[in-house]
């Protein structure tokens, strides 16, 4: 995001005046304060009214006269574009005041540091504490760090490592960066977080075409950032990590990779998994599917150029992916049969498909600090506001339908929206009404779902598919429905994560054995005992279920992992290994927090939970909590080994490792 002074056109007064008609006045007022330092822009009568809509009204609650006055003054002030802004980084206290003024509500002081980083006033990336790190082993013999995956997490790691000057290599199984955005190309694929929040805190601003952009723009953005940060030279494409083994004697990781030329081994000091939670599709085989003659696939494998015109399509699943696919294809297919296991709660999102207007784009590009504050408003409204209302009220009399009074109000609001959208299709209301509390499963966005399933060529089936016979899907109740194409939209494997990389730590223990079938856990979602010099990005209990940006969580974990590595290098440690007590204490805190939250409501089962009912995917913390937890390395929670002395003895015996002093 930089310092707010992006490359911009000459401040053409005509274009400025025209663009100001599209201005979000909350954002514009903050830009004016940066430019002038004049406190009147953050005091009455120029204080916006609080707006809890996900995409707020640009007028900020001002009357027509005040709106005109703000825009008139902005045209005069901003036309003097040669003046340096009076306020750059606001610092902690002023930042809180500005955030509160912008939103029309009191923002706690604890958010100042996090938001200053998110808006690019200060950098989140790790830097060296010492001018010349002790024992810095950058002697040209190869990479020090190996990373699996060149999606958003891998890009964030590479960008920071470029600045640190630490040699690294990224292994990417695809032929391009992007991860899940590269793989998923199904119709309607896009974000469910506004892109001005779902983007990095570093790098150039991307000209998002909509508030919620399609996957093509997400992929293009990630490719641009990869180019801008110069990480491509360190990526080995079409290369898959097939195993990683810790060698105690050398304190190195031996990474086994599969390449187009064959298999080889790369030896590094540190290994980081950046494969994410949504990279392996989950699909149970359907009896008889081998006899189906048409295309049958998971959405991640959607065939390029698949012709849907006039086809009978069967879609199995009604999760987030299905809710994006159905509105996109309903007008193309002859018929659409949707097989639903459980109904889903879906929030109405007014303006979901709205484009970012030409005027707003001009302001984002040309007015210093406008893009930063636009990003802030999206981050805040999609951030921590919901989490307090997802806690169980033990005295609530209706635990079967909701968990507290506010949660019940949300239920009523979403049910009313559903009924309004379904209209005269009252036969669909019972089918579409979930039996569990709102937000108990992943909350979905209604971007045309209810309007699509009420169409005459759509049938919503509550019976599961029992088997396939020829071109016919036979439901559990025996009903037969023909199809030309079958899409199995049944989600992703989220209970293995880095264990899929065949990681072997100390004493021959594998990560798969440690976690068992699905009992995954990691300290801060990042690391586990017995696996020295190993980190995960977007690991267990870091998935966002209450709101926020996955890229934000990625950057927090990247800062923590690289912070630990930099400190270890500076202190001449050859290895660091998490203490078991640190993990146990953290898992106990996570479980205790989840016990109070909606995701452990009685009778609820979702991919957030494992087979024992423990929540393994969803993050229980506020974003600001996770930011604070991961911001600085905490090597007192690790056992460390130091580099050998000239006499050949280690200053800390590997068999008697002590915690960092």
Secondary structure, DSSP 8 states (H G I E B T S, - for coil): -TTS--S-----HHHHHHHHTT--HHHHHHHHHHHH--GGGGSTTS------SSS--TTTT--HHHHHHHHHHHHHHHT-TTS--S-SS-HHHHHHHHHHHHHTS---TTHHHHHHHHTTSS--S---SSSS-TT---SSSS-SEEEE--SHHHHHHHHHHHHHT--EEEE-SSSSS-THHHH---TT-B-SS-TTTSS-SSS-----SBSS-BHHHHHHHHHHHHHHTT-GGGEETT-EEEEEEEETTTTEEEEEEEETTEEEEEEESEEEE---SSSSB-----TTGGG--S-EE-GGG--TT---TT-EEEEE--SHHHHHHHHHHTTTSSEEEEE-SS---EEE-TTTT-B--HHHHHHHHHSTTHHHHHHHHHHHHTTTTTGGGGB--TT-S-TTT-SSHHHHHHHHHHHHHHHHHHTT-GGGHHHH--SS-TTSS--EEESSHHHHHTSTTEEEE-S-EEEEETTEEEETTS-EEE-SEEEE---B--S-GGGGG-EE-GGG-BHHHHHTTT----BTTTB-TT-TTEEESS-TT-B-SSS--HHHHHHHHHHHHHHHHHHHHHTTEEEEEE-HHHHHHHHHHHHHHHHTBGGG-TT---TTB-TTS-B-SB--S-HHHHHHHHSS--GGGEEEEE-B-TTS-BSS-GGG-EE--
